[in-house]
Amino acid sequence: MIADIKNSAEQKMQKAVDALKTNLSKVRTGRAHAGILDHVHVDYYGSLVPLNQVANISLADARTITVQPWEKSMITKVEKAIRESDLGLNPATHGDVIRVPMPPLTEERRKDLIKVVRGEAETARVSVRNVRRDANEALKKLLKDKQIGEDEERRAQEEIQKLTDRYIAEIDKVLQAKEADLMAV
């Protein structure tokens, strides 16, 4: 029972760290990355669908993303969706291909991105702490139902706290690496 709670908590904490890494990969540095456009949604015949379901996304070079909609009628909608996203990108259409150049990052934009990155890291920390809280509540319930003793509960809570500390340290390490990446010119 205790082992199940710990294993479940560890898996959920690992998912929080993985989600953070995924979210941070979308925060762009100066380089083009096709994943940047992952959360852009396009109006496709009345419903919002992810951009990668209506177009091919590829890299033309290190600083340019190309988007090629599968239907010609979607070109203006795709271009508008990219322009109106919170990414600060300015796409340009060339025939049936949309080119999305990556603007160089200014010092001010870098600082804004660091704030975004720190917010993502804090969200991941909160998620890990919520997993800890849920695990501790499950342990208290076992104690209340007299399925485990007080000493077992206390030891298990200490182990869950060690897990929490380990994953928070991992989140901080990921955050530091991303901040260094953003500040590198």
Secondary structure, DSSP 8 states (H G I E B T S, - for coil): -HHHHHHHHHHHHHHHHHHHHHHHHHS--SS--GGGGTT-EEEETTEEEEGGGTEEEEEEETTEEEEEESSGGGHHHHHHHHHHSTT----EEETTEEEEE-----HHHHHHHHHHHHHHHHHHHHHHHHHHHHHHHHHHHHHHTTSS-HHHHHHHHHHHHHHHHHHHHHHHHHHHHHHHHHH--
